[in-house]
Amino acid sequence: MSRRRDPFTLDIFRDYEPPADVVVRHDPEFSKGGTLDVQISRILSAAMERSGKTRETIADEMSAYLGHRVSKDMLDGYASPARRDHRITLERFIALIDVIDSQELLAFVCSFLGMVAVPEKYSEIIELWRRERAIEEHTRARDGLLSSLRGLK
């Protein structure tokens, strides 16, 4: 006779959802090699493709976001390594990140600065960790001073 499942107990194999990554990352495959403008074109192209939206839709949503016209041709130019005369502005880059919900673009920029992109909801956890490390450092320094003072007697 089999026992009935307890509806109030989670099944680790069925009900568990792994947590989302804390650090936003980009696929290094799209940004390796080539000059910076070529890397930017490739990462923009890949991000727009992964969004599942057409470039026409992205252009329309960016236009609404910015309050001025962005065309599909502009997006094609930004995503083309051959179009070196057509580079995305910062305001359009921000609109693109928001419209296609692609934090990997932000991670791409951060990677050049030796930084990572972390969702804001984790900022307090990071600040707490930073302060705890500072307390540990001060405690070690204090303990070192105390031990040297004990040696003066």
C-alpha positions, 0 to 999 in steps of 0.5 A: 500500500503506497502512502499519499504524498504530503501536499505541504512538503516540497519535493526537492526533485520536482519543486526545486527551482535553482536560483538565478545567477547573481552576476549577469554575464555575456557570451564571450564567443561573440566578443572575442577577436576583432576590434572593439567596434566589431565586437560591439556589432557582434554582441548587438546582433546576437542580443537582438537575435536572442530577444526573439523580437524582429528588428522592426519591433525593436526599432518601434519600441526603442522609438517609443522609449526615446521619443524619437525615431529609430529605424530597422536600418539603424539597427542593421547598421549597428549590428553590421561590422562592415558599417564602421560609420554607423555606431550606436549612441549611449542613449540608444544602447540603454533603450536597446538593453531595456527593450530587449531585456538583455543585461548581457549587453551591460555585462559586456561593457562591464567586462572591459572595466574589470567589473560585473553587472549585478541586479540591484536586489543583491546590492544590500547583500554585497554591502553587508559582505563588504562590511563584514570583511572590513570588520574582520580586517579591523579585528585581525589588526586589533588582535595583532596590536594587542598581542604586540602590546602584551609582549611589552610587559 
